[in-house]
């Protein structure tokens, strides 16, 4: 499983020499109406050009996959077409402490924005599950800038989306993932993007496996299982920021 996991995640971050670049388009998807998914975030390493997807969950936090972590990440908010990027925002990556890139599981990461987002019509947050056992609708949607083909790289700079149906949990492993299956869905470059069911994000694109001819099983990190960790990280960040500003005010006084 660990070897398959490594191969699959490398495929989701398929490279273009020199460096690595995003493959765009969601297999079988349609182009999203521009800015209709205002929580979507384009993530890219400014040096290597490795790119991933992500989504805004608070003005100062983006959620994405831990295997997207790198040294010079910038996030771009309010993006529809990656040919036209706004000014990137620097971030502090906080991958889950149990993530190991050599094996599946715990593929989740928070990005703390150094400059909080200004929410408007093109930049908005998306809701997380409220509880760890929240029921998920089987009818969901996955969104991203990944390849339009599982075999042939066919880049499109436009954000795309496709409807998917969740598999029963007994047919999905490891235990902290949820799955979809078919000849459409996320692929090269869609890592870190959201699995949206209703108006709630329930999964993070992690990796996929070729089950048989033209059938691919996509796995997403099950966000509900990490709610405690997410809330704790964001709470600690707020506390640290508050204490920092309090210290500055004390010095001024």
Helices and strands as residue ranges (DSSP letters): H 2-12, E 30-31, E 40-45, E 51-58, E 61-64, G 66-68, E 73-77, E 89-95, E 109-113, E 127-128, E 139-144, E 160-165, G 169-171, E 177-182, E 194-197, E 200-212, E 215-222, G 223-226, H 227-252
